[in-house]
């Protein structure tokens, strides 16, 4: 009897299995102000080499950031800890969805090594959502902050965390590790949460930012939203008011860009002059720092923005 071997190759794991059966959404052609060059510089290659050698993920790659060529040329990379699979399924996000693996206990050390090797003055550390973990990954954030501090004590650290929904005490663990900036993105206006961010709760995220400042009044807090998803200007201005009520210092506003045709469609491309108008409104409402442009992302020019943020606080205290 001859046993035949099954030589068919296994199907590749879908990056977004929850979106596979959805109909394709329309894709608008990108306007000139959103076109960027493909990354090809020696600095880009060197940054990628350091990430690969340390076995690290970056949100630059996983979220298909349009600024990766510019940032990596300058050896600026945003570390994404706790794996590359997210437990949420947001309609805007390109990070893979599924069941994450076990936490890598050596990852904080490798992040510290990479930060030291890159010689970063400022680093942004973010993560996938880990609803499967009892603390949402808060201890892992704290250990990563400590590892960076031990190897690069002069590096300022910005964390961009999940919402820690139903993870009592998680925020306190992160704030106790003393990052220089605590960032959590609202992402969009509350009326679009059911469609764009169904696993999250707008007022929980707002309260998270407020509590960060209550725990440590010296902590800089930061949040960001995308536009072009169908929101109104009035709704964006209300988000600004909500964030100022939570004493948030820094606001970022960028254009939503559709990762695939299975993701939420772009409602419109917001022209640069509208971003400038939104920035003026945000400054008038009392934010210390505002970054608003079509290509703005949470960690885009984060080091330069942090220096301006710190200077703005000092100037306000002097008046």
Secondary structure as the mmCIF struct_conf table of DSSP 4:
data_model
#
loop_
_struct_conf.conf_type_id
_struct_conf.id
_struct_conf.beg_label_comp_id
_struct_conf.beg_label_asym_id
_struct_conf.beg_label_seq_id
_struct_conf.end_label_comp_id
_struct_conf.end_label_asym_id
_struct_conf.end_label_seq_id
HELX_LH_PP_P HELX_LH_PP_P1 UNK A 2 UNK A 5
HELX_LH_PP_P HELX_LH_PP_P2 UNK A 8 UNK A 14
TURN_TY1_P TURN_TY1_P1 UNK A 15 UNK A 16
HELX_RH_3T_P HELX_RH_3T_P1 UNK A 17 UNK A 19
TURN_TY1_P TURN_TY1_P2 UNK A 20 UNK A 21
BEND BEND1 UNK A 22 UNK A 22
HELX_LH_PP_P HELX_LH_PP_P3 UNK A 23 UNK A 26
HELX_LH_PP_P HELX_LH_PP_P4 UNK A 28 UNK A 31
HELX_RH_3T_P HELX_RH_3T_P2 UNK A 32 UNK A 34
HELX_LH_PP_P HELX_LH_PP_P5 UNK A 37 UNK A 39
HELX_RH_AL_P HELX_RH_AL_P1 UNK A 42 UNK A 53
TURN_TY1_P TURN_TY1_P3 UNK A 54 UNK A 55
STRN STRN1 UNK A 57 UNK A 58
HELX_RH_AL_P HELX_RH_AL_P2 UNK A 59 UNK A 62
TURN_TY1_P TURN_TY1_P4 UNK A 63 UNK A 64
TURN_TY1_P TURN_TY1_P5 UNK A 66 UNK A 67
HELX_RH_AL_P HELX_RH_AL_P3 UNK A 68 UNK A 73
TURN_TY1_P TURN_TY1_P6 UNK A 74 UNK A 75
STRN STRN2 UNK A 79 UNK A 81
BEND BEND2 UNK A 82 UNK A 82
BEND BEND3 UNK A 84 UNK A 84
STRN STRN3 UNK A 85 UNK A 86
BEND BEND4 UNK A 87 UNK A 87
TURN_TY1_P TURN_TY1_P7 UNK A 91 UNK A 92
BEND BEND5 UNK A 95 UNK A 95
STRN STRN4 UNK A 96 UNK A 97
BEND BEND6 UNK A 98 UNK A 98
TURN_TY1_P TURN_TY1_P8 UNK A 105 UNK A 106
HELX_RH_AL_P HELX_RH_AL_P4 UNK A 107 UNK A 118
TURN_TY1_P TURN_TY1_P9 UNK A 119 UNK A 119
BEND BEND7 UNK A 121 UNK A 121
STRN STRN5 UNK A 122 UNK A 127
TURN_TY1_P TURN_TY1_P10 UNK A 131 UNK A 132
BEND BEND8 UNK A 133 UNK A 133
TURN_TY1_P TURN_TY1_P11 UNK A 134 UNK A 137
HELX_RH_AL_P HELX_RH_AL_P5 UNK A 138 UNK A 151
TURN_TY1_P TURN_TY1_P12 UNK A 153 UNK A 154
STRN STRN6 UNK A 156 UNK A 160
TURN_TY1_P TURN_TY1_P13 UNK A 165 UNK A 166
TURN_TY1_P TURN_TY1_P14 UNK A 168 UNK A 169
HELX_RH_AL_P HELX_RH_AL_P6 UNK A 170 UNK A 176
TURN_TY1_P TURN_TY1_P15 UNK A 177 UNK A 177
BEND BEND9 UNK A 180 UNK A 180
STRN STRN7 UNK A 181 UNK A 183
STRN STRN8 UNK A 187 UNK A 187
BEND BEND10 UNK A 188 UNK A 188
HELX_RH_3T_P HELX_RH_3T_P3 UNK A 190 UNK A 192
HELX_RH_AL_P HELX_RH_AL_P7 UNK A 193 UNK A 196
TURN_TY1_P TURN_TY1_P16 UNK A 198 UNK A 199
BEND BEND11 UNK A 200 UNK A 200
HELX_RH_AL_P HELX_RH_AL_P8 UNK A 202 UNK A 215
TURN_TY1_P TURN_TY1_P17 UNK A 217 UNK A 218
BEND BEND12 UNK A 219 UNK A 219
STRN STRN9 UNK A 220 UNK A 227
BEND BEND13 UNK A 228 UNK A 230
HELX_RH_AL_P HELX_RH_AL_P9 UNK A 233 UNK A 245
TURN_TY1_P TURN_TY1_P18 UNK A 246 UNK A 247
STRN STRN10 UNK A 250 UNK A 255
BEND BEND14 UNK A 259 UNK A 260
TURN_TY1_P TURN_TY1_P19 UNK A 261 UNK A 262
BEND BEND15 UNK A 263 UNK A 263
HELX_LH_PP_P HELX_LH_PP_P6 UNK A 264 UNK A 266
HELX_LH_PP_P HELX_LH_PP_P7 UNK A 269 UNK A 271
HELX_RH_AL_P HELX_RH_AL_P10 UNK A 272 UNK A 284
TURN_TY1_P TURN_TY1_P20 UNK A 285 UNK A 286
BEND BEND16 UNK A 288 UNK A 288
STRN STRN11 UNK A 289 UNK A 292
BEND BEND17 UNK A 293 UNK A 293
TURN_TY1_P TURN_TY1_P21 UNK A 294 UNK A 295
TURN_TY1_P TURN_TY1_P22 UNK A 298 UNK A 301
HELX_RH_AL_P HELX_RH_AL_P11 UNK A 302 UNK A 318
#
